[in-house]
Amino acid sequence: MALATKTTRTPAVTRCPVCGGLECLCRPRFFAGQLLTEDDLNRLERYVIDKNRLHNRYLHGWGVVCGLEVVCHACKGFVTVKSGYALSPCGDDIVVCRDTVVNVCELIQHCRRQPFECEPAFPSPDPICGDQDEPWILYLCYDERTSRGVTPLYGGSGSTGGSQCGCGGSSSCGCGSSASGGCGCQGTAKSTGHSSVRRTQPKTPPQCEPTITCEGYTFQLRKVPPPATRRDLGDLVNRLRDCLNELARLQIQINKLNQSSQPATQILAIKNALINLMNQHSIYKCDLFQRIAQVEPVPPVVIGAPSAASTVHAALSAITRELFIECVCSALLPPCPAPAEDNCVPIATLTLNCAGGCHVVRICNWENRRLSVNFPTLEYWFTAFLRLLGVSDAFNRICCGPERGPQVDDVAPVNVLDSIFNQAVGSGGNVDSQVVSQQLGALLMEMLAFTRR
């Protein structure tokens, strides 16, 4: 691959993704008497890690799970990130075990010194730091490092351990022969009575191999990107918007067929555009391709004939409306996540000011923070509302209250349950599911009204 010698700054540049896309996994299988090597054990470790990443990335999503609150620090230019847990865009677990002090000014200097070979995806910082408040995003990034190096014990000629082999009397010394015909083993040689005993030293020192991989994290600062011209409401709305815009433009061209002086050319262009749109989007009605092909262009000799033009207009309009329904049905199906450009999680927005030195003005833990919405988070948010509504108390009085009596029989939710049961008896045991669903909805409304009393 040829290397570019000159960088051209373009307005739209995408970064190379660090992860993304589904990967088919294979796990090792073991059997009695199998010779295991480091490749087999590493393959098992890789399978477990990739399986966990797949589970985290595609089932739970990524973002801050809990903690990681960023607060002010007494020292100028520092902030404190409290302990917490996050899932990275690649599915890695980022665990901050204890409160960590972050040197914001050092991160800024590192960001300014960072060389860019091409246009970065994030806006580059200004050459100097001014005296105006500047918003920066603090990112928590996954990082892992190897540690605890150990000298490997080789079983061959490079052995650094205490392996022994017989020299001289045996046709093979068991650990490799030297070029001169003598024993080439390194370590302690065992005498057979007619050869000398000597210890040979390796020519090069053995390489130290790490035995553990420590999962950790780093921090990064990036300038806040310029505000978007419109609010992003999510991928679902964006997919519907894009498809609707394309179909609307085609429908406008279809509506102009009657005023066109070259209807045949316009019809062919519209048909090609519809086919290209169908190839780009998911289509479930496979006969739409054939229906588009059956639309015949209006000959020039019958331009003034309203019947022919109206027939083509009606056929193409019906196809565009069906394509919009196809787009809606396809957009409702959640797609797999797009490739991740980096393995970092935004946790807070820091407002910095460099007048008289770098210092933190304020911290916002909600702006630009990416949250991973999970069941513990929902429980934390909605526990107070559920307790205020008294839903648990209502269930307790209905299901765990005293024996049935006049006071309990008069409770509205119990009356709804009796009504459901009586309707089932009255229908001879042939209960309709729709009726049960309606009765359960009425029971829910009665329970909510009952808790307010």
Wavefront OBJ file of the C-alpha trace (Angstrom):
o trace
v 0.000 0.000 0.000
v 1.426 3.348 -1.004
v 1.757 5.929 1.714
v 0.339 9.385 1.145
v 3.002 12.058 1.161
v 0.606 14.983 1.362
v -2.506 15.391 3.435
v -5.530 17.036 1.892
v -7.991 18.528 4.329
v -11.510 17.575 3.374
v -14.721 18.660 5.085
v -15.970 15.131 5.719
v -13.478 12.626 7.101
v -14.287 9.443 8.986
v -11.959 7.768 11.427
v -10.888 4.159 11.152
v -13.116 2.102 13.492
v -11.434 0.347 16.399
v -14.115 -2.332 16.580
v -17.426 -3.241 15.053
v -19.169 -5.897 13.087
v -20.262 -9.346 14.144
v -17.639 -12.053 14.362
v -18.300 -15.793 14.324
v -16.544 -17.351 17.317
v -14.949 -20.763 17.748
v -14.086 -22.235 21.129
v -11.393 -24.874 21.698
v -12.246 -28.468 22.572
v -10.097 -30.576 24.855
v -9.684 -34.335 25.171
v -7.709 -36.742 27.283
v -4.088 -37.061 26.208
v -4.107 -33.830 24.240
v -0.906 -31.810 24.087
v -1.855 -28.302 25.124
v 0.183 -25.344 23.975
v -0.043 -21.649 24.712
v -2.047 -21.222 21.497
v -4.814 -23.475 22.829
v -5.008 -21.694 26.174
v -4.858 -18.239 24.586
v -7.573 -19.290 22.148
v -9.813 -20.197 25.085
v -9.090 -16.873 26.759
v -9.786 -15.000 23.533
v -13.093 -16.830 23.112
v -14.256 -15.897 26.623
v -13.227 -12.249 26.172
v -14.845 -11.882 22.751
v -18.003 -13.593 24.016
v -18.290 -11.123 26.891
v -17.654 -8.194 24.566
v -20.328 -9.446 22.178
v -22.764 -9.788 25.080
v -22.013 -6.312 26.415
v -21.929 -4.490 23.093
v -25.044 -5.921 21.449
v -27.241 -6.707 24.460
v -26.490 -3.995 27.022
v -25.049 -1.216 24.859
v -22.336 1.107 26.066
v -22.060 4.025 28.408
v -21.796 4.780 32.111
v -23.445 2.031 34.139
v -22.994 3.498 37.610
v -20.854 6.017 39.458
v -18.095 7.929 37.627
v -19.343 11.250 38.921
v -16.903 14.068 38.130
v -16.532 16.627 40.926
v -14.326 19.615 41.667
v -10.895 19.240 43.260
v -9.210 21.578 45.708
v -6.147 21.938 43.501
v -6.288 24.215 40.497
v -6.604 22.437 37.173
v -7.667 19.086 38.674
v -10.937 17.181 38.939
v -11.882 14.020 40.798
v -13.583 11.110 39.054
v -15.376 8.954 41.574
v -15.306 5.183 41.387
v -17.707 3.552 38.984
v -18.268 1.183 36.119
v -18.815 1.718 32.401
v -19.086 -0.335 29.239
v -16.918 0.834 26.365
v -18.205 1.047 22.762
v -16.307 -2.187 22.044
v -17.911 -3.997 24.978
v -14.972 -3.821 27.388
v -15.531 -3.415 31.107
v -14.054 -0.173 32.428
v -13.803 -0.336 36.202
v -12.567 2.646 38.198
v -11.871 0.961 41.523
v -11.277 4.106 43.573
v -11.667 7.853 43.283
v -9.124 9.140 40.791
v -7.646 12.627 40.515
v -7.281 13.806 36.902
v -4.852 16.524 35.842
v -6.958 18.414 33.322
v -4.201 20.829 32.291
v -1.864 17.965 31.479
v -4.541 16.367 29.295
v -4.984 19.648 27.429
v -1.269 19.929 26.742
v -1.195 16.343 25.517
v -4.153 17.025 23.235
v -2.471 20.108 21.746
v 0.786 18.265 21.117
v -0.924 15.305 19.487
v 0.016 15.156 15.786
v -2.704 14.541 13.214
v -1.883 12.946 9.876
v -5.320 13.760 8.543
v -8.349 15.806 9.449
v -9.416 14.581 12.912
v -12.985 13.536 13.539
v -13.118 15.897 16.520
v -12.370 19.605 16.220
v -8.731 20.358 16.956
v -8.020 22.754 19.840
v -6.900 26.323 19.333
v -3.140 27.008 19.253
v -3.336 28.888 22.547
v -5.742 28.839 25.452
v -7.623 32.109 25.819
v -9.298 33.792 28.726
v -12.801 32.766 27.636
v -14.723 29.808 29.017
v -14.239 26.777 26.773
v -16.269 23.549 27.004
v -14.322 20.286 26.861
v -15.569 16.704 27.113
v -13.821 14.347 29.530
v -13.619 10.801 28.188
v -12.897 7.561 30.015
v -11.090 5.121 27.699
v -10.443 1.420 28.075
v -6.795 0.429 28.349
v -4.966 -2.771 29.195
v -1.336 -3.444 29.983
v 0.687 -6.564 30.564
v 2.666 -7.099 33.734
v 4.462 -9.627 35.982
v 7.142 -10.764 33.578
v 8.549 -14.262 33.971
v 11.404 -15.959 32.128
v 9.981 -18.860 30.093
v 11.254 -22.384 30.565
v 12.109 -23.750 27.137
v 12.220 -27.434 26.459
v 14.689 -27.064 23.595
v 18.160 -25.701 23.055
v 17.164 -22.334 24.443
v 16.336 -23.725 27.878
v 17.140 -21.580 30.862
v 15.830 -24.010 33.436
v 17.286 -27.160 34.907
v 16.639 -29.633 32.085
v 19.190 -32.423 31.852
v 20.277 -34.747 29.068
v 22.904 -37.448 28.639
v 25.997 -36.533 26.624
v 28.515 -38.762 24.855
v 27.216 -42.291 25.370
v 23.852 -41.765 23.756
v 23.178 -41.321 20.086
v 20.805 -38.520 20.954
v 21.130 -36.125 23.836
v 17.402 -35.342 23.840
v 17.623 -31.541 23.741
v 19.337 -30.833 20.436
v 22.897 -31.333 19.145
v 25.407 -28.651 18.385
v 27.070 -28.246 15.016
v 30.297 -29.794 16.281
v 28.632 -33.076 17.138
v 28.733 -32.653 20.909
v 25.826 -32.121 23.241
v 24.224 -28.748 22.622
v 21.971 -28.653 25.649
v 22.130 -25.666 27.946
v 21.857 -26.289 31.645
v 23.315 -29.088 33.753
v 24.894 -31.894 31.747
v 24.918 -35.373 33.264
v 28.206 -37.304 33.093
v 28.335 -40.874 31.753
v 31.878 -41.535 32.985
v 33.821 -40.647 29.858
v 32.823 -37.114 29.084
v 33.344 -33.893 30.911
v 30.571 -32.093 32.756
v 30.151 -28.451 31.873
v 27.458 -25.785 32.145
v 26.825 -23.725 29.030
v 25.326 -20.245 29.188
v 22.876 -18.932 26.594
v 24.363 -16.594 24.047
v 21.500 -14.101 24.438
v 19.560 -13.370 27.597
v 16.115 -14.978 27.699
v 13.194 -12.759 26.884
v 10.834 -11.899 29.733
v 7.201 -12.798 29.060
v 4.287 -11.126 30.893
v 1.967 -13.452 32.759
v -0.992 -11.176 33.503
v -2.972 -8.550 31.635
v -4.288 -5.730 33.781
v -7.463 -4.032 32.588
v -7.302 -0.320 33.196
v -8.328 3.033 31.843
v -7.059 6.380 30.651
v -8.600 9.834 30.386
v -8.845 12.091 27.356
v -10.069 15.635 26.735
v -11.701 16.735 23.498
v -13.239 19.986 22.440
v -17.004 20.015 22.287
v -18.051 19.729 18.619
v -20.033 22.601 17.131
v -23.760 22.422 17.874
v -25.880 20.553 15.386
v -28.306 22.487 13.249
v -31.101 20.175 14.358
v -31.715 17.957 17.342
v -30.783 14.318 16.932
v -33.759 12.171 17.937
v -32.066 8.830 17.354
v -31.401 6.358 14.565
v -35.038 5.326 14.220
v -36.212 8.841 13.418
v -33.172 9.497 11.222
v -33.830 6.397 9.109
v -37.475 7.338 8.644
v -36.525 10.926 7.810
v -33.972 9.930 5.174
v -36.314 7.474 3.477
v -39.202 9.930 3.595
v -37.106 12.712 2.062
v -36.033 10.523 -0.845
v -39.550 9.279 -1.525
v -40.985 12.787 -1.244
v -38.552 14.088 -3.866
v -39.542 11.240 -6.174
v -43.217 11.920 -5.619
v -42.690 15.578 -6.570
v -41.160 14.419 -9.864
v -44.088 12.056 -10.394
v -46.558 14.902 -9.864
v -44.798 16.936 -12.573
v -45.192 14.260 -15.240
v -48.296 15.888 -16.715
v -46.446 19.192 -17.206
v -43.285 17.598 -18.593
v -42.477 17.914 -22.274
v -40.471 14.667 -22.148
v -42.580 12.307 -20.014
v -40.905 9.145 -21.343
v -37.444 10.327 -20.241
v -38.788 11.434 -16.871
v -40.570 8.134 -16.282
v -37.407 6.153 -17.003
v -35.439 8.338 -14.593
v -38.087 7.868 -11.887
v -38.123 4.097 -12.403
v -34.348 3.931 -12.086
v -34.462 6.059 -8.949
v -37.092 3.775 -7.415
v -35.020 0.693 -8.165
v -31.900 2.274 -6.658
v -33.891 3.216 -3.571
v -35.183 -0.327 -3.205
v -31.655 -1.688 -3.486
v -30.520 0.632 -0.682
v -33.385 -0.138 1.693
v -34.923 -3.345 2.962
v -37.891 -4.408 0.879
v -40.377 -7.126 1.849
v -42.738 -7.063 -1.143
v -40.638 -8.673 -3.820
v -43.184 -8.019 -6.596
v -42.449 -4.283 -6.444
v -39.523 -4.762 -8.819
v -41.838 -6.357 -11.368
v -44.474 -3.668 -10.890
v -41.917 -0.954 -11.579
v -40.767 -2.753 -14.731
v -44.355 -2.983 -15.967
v -44.809 0.799 -15.908
v -44.518 1.772 -19.559
v -43.266 5.232 -20.579
v -45.850 7.493 -22.205
v -45.113 7.860 -25.960
v -44.593 11.424 -27.146
v -47.554 11.175 -29.523
v -49.966 10.870 -26.638
v -48.593 13.600 -24.438
v -51.896 15.358 -24.459
v -53.840 12.209 -23.567
v -54.679 12.591 -19.861
v -55.679 8.943 -19.459
v -52.213 7.539 -20.214
v -50.367 10.063 -18.066
v -52.782 9.647 -15.170
v -52.401 5.861 -15.299
v -48.606 6.127 -15.013
v -48.948 8.735 -12.288
v -51.286 6.527 -10.263
v -49.067 3.444 -10.644
v -45.863 5.216 -9.595
v -47.595 7.034 -6.723
v -48.926 3.749 -5.371
v -45.426 2.269 -5.490
v -43.859 5.192 -3.610
v -46.462 4.928 -0.844
v -45.861 1.197 -0.490
v -42.123 1.855 -0.353
v -42.671 4.257 2.527
v -44.553 1.558 4.417
v -41.638 -0.774 3.736
v -39.243 1.833 5.147
v -41.336 2.184 8.300
v -41.483 -1.570 8.852
v -37.741 -1.896 8.302
v -36.847 1.040 10.542
v -38.806 -0.457 13.432
v -36.392 -3.406 13.505
v -33.325 -2.427 15.607
v -30.126 -2.786 13.541
v -26.766 -3.884 14.893
v -24.581 -1.067 16.278
v -22.352 0.766 13.843
v -18.560 0.358 14.109
v -17.029 2.328 16.958
v -14.495 5.015 16.110
v -12.815 4.783 19.516
v -13.117 2.857 22.757
v -13.940 5.797 25.020
v -17.007 6.827 27.007
v -17.885 10.526 27.549
v -18.581 11.087 31.236
v -18.792 14.872 31.757
v -18.417 18.320 30.241
v -15.763 20.553 31.791
v -15.780 24.314 31.342
v -12.175 25.530 31.398
v -10.615 28.965 31.467
v -6.930 29.666 30.969
v -6.854 33.238 32.229
v -3.994 33.263 34.728
v -3.443 29.557 34.256
v -5.593 26.547 33.490
v -8.442 26.030 35.912
v -11.837 24.320 35.927
v -14.800 26.696 36.082
v -17.672 24.234 36.313
v -18.578 20.594 35.711
v -21.740 19.142 34.156
v -22.285 15.392 34.579
v -25.343 15.349 32.309
v -24.311 17.245 29.206
v -22.610 14.926 26.686
v -22.539 12.029 29.186
v -23.420 8.667 27.677
v -25.593 6.576 30.015
v -26.174 2.846 29.781
v -29.840 2.419 30.699
v -30.195 -0.857 32.598
v -32.531 -2.395 35.147
v -30.632 -1.145 38.233
v -30.707 2.369 36.767
v -34.428 2.186 36.044
v -35.009 0.833 39.534
v -33.054 3.731 41.015
v -35.017 6.291 39.014
v -38.538 4.866 39.417
v -38.476 3.437 42.935
v -39.663 6.730 44.405
v -42.510 7.030 41.879
v -43.682 3.467 42.484
v -43.669 4.029 46.217
v -45.571 7.287 45.854
v -48.181 5.529 43.720
v -48.422 2.766 46.313
v -48.555 -0.037 43.742
v -46.752 -2.433 46.058
v -49.122 -1.585 48.908
v -52.104 -2.262 46.672
v -50.782 -5.691 45.718
v -50.034 -6.344 49.367
v -53.596 -5.549 50.465
v -55.111 -7.644 47.677
v -52.791 -10.655 47.771
v -51.447 -10.679 51.334
v -54.206 -8.958 53.271
v -56.558 -10.475 55.872
v -59.145 -13.127 55.133
v -61.873 -12.209 52.712
v -64.577 -10.240 54.416
v -66.862 -7.293 53.910
v -64.014 -4.763 54.083
v -61.885 -6.569 51.528
v -64.789 -7.495 49.277
v -65.640 -3.834 48.802
v -62.169 -2.983 47.473
v -62.498 -1.954 43.811
v -59.593 -4.074 42.437
v -61.075 -7.156 44.118
v -64.404 -6.416 42.483
v -62.713 -6.311 39.077
v -61.115 -9.692 39.743
v -64.508 -11.089 40.718
v -65.948 -9.691 37.492
v -63.234 -11.438 35.431
v -63.929 -14.700 37.198
v -67.710 -14.426 36.832
v -67.408 -13.734 33.096
v -65.270 -16.820 32.710
v -67.872 -18.914 34.506
v -70.676 -17.372 32.480
v -68.924 -18.196 29.192
v -68.685 -21.842 30.148
v -64.930 -21.746 30.521
v -64.410 -20.414 26.997
v -62.520 -17.222 27.852
v -61.630 -14.776 25.125
v -58.098 -13.347 25.326
v -59.213 -9.893 24.259
v -61.748 -9.747 27.072
v -59.115 -10.770 29.628
v -56.769 -8.090 28.297
v -59.466 -5.433 28.629
v -60.304 -6.566 32.149
v -56.652 -6.469 33.188
v -56.425 -2.908 31.864
v -59.463 -2.000 33.940
v -57.833 -3.681 36.942
v -54.714 -1.554 36.491
v -56.744 1.644 36.332
v -58.696 0.647 39.454
v -55.449 -0.083 41.295
v -54.047 3.316 40.396
v -57.250 4.987 41.553
v -57.251 2.831 44.690
v -53.706 3.912 45.643
v -54.693 7.595 45.492
v -57.392 7.171 48.126
l 1 2 3 4 5 6 7 8 9 10 11 12 13 14 15 16 17 18 19 20 21 22 23 24 25 26 27 28 29 30 31 32 33 34 35 36 37 38 39 40 41 42 43 44 45 46 47 48 49 50 51 52 53 54 55 56 57 58 59 60 61 62 63 64 65 66 67 68 69 70 71 72 73 74 75 76 77 78 79 80 81 82 83 84 85 86 87 88 89 90 91 92 93 94 95 96 97 98 99 100 101 102 103 104 105 106 107 108 109 110 111 112 113 114 115 116 117 118 119 120 121 122 123 124 125 126 127 128 129 130 131 132 133 134 135 136 137 138 139 140 141 142 143 144 145 146 147 148 149 150 151 152 153 154 155 156 157 158 159 160 161 162 163 164 165 166 167 168 169 170 171 172 173 174 175 176 177 178 179 180 181 182 183 184 185 186 187 188 189 190 191 192 193 194 195 196 197 198 199 200 201 202 203 204 205 206 207 208 209 210 211 212 213 214 215 216 217 218 219 220 221 222 223 224 225 226 227 228 229 230 231 232 233 234 235 236 237 238 239 240 241 242 243 244 245 246 247 248 249 250 251 252 253 254 255 256 257 258 259 260 261 262 263 264 265 266 267 268 269 270 271 272 273 274 275 276 277 278 279 280 281 282 283 284 285 286 287 288 289 290 291 292 293 294 295 296 297 298 299 300 301 302 303 304 305 306 307 308 309 310 311 312 313 314 315 316 317 318 319 320 321 322 323 324 325 326 327 328 329 330 331 332 333 334 335 336 337 338 339 340 341 342 343 344 345 346 347 348 349 350 351 352 353 354 355 356 357 358 359 360 361 362 363 364 365 366 367 368 369 370 371 372 373 374 375 376 377 378 379 380 381 382 383 384 385 386 387 388 389 390 391 392 393 394 395 396 397 398 399 400 401 402 403 404 405 406 407 408 409 410 411 412 413 414 415 416 417 418 419 420 421 422 423 424 425 426 427 428 429 430 431 432 433 434 435 436 437 438 439 440 441 442 443 444 445 446 447 448 449 450 451 452 453
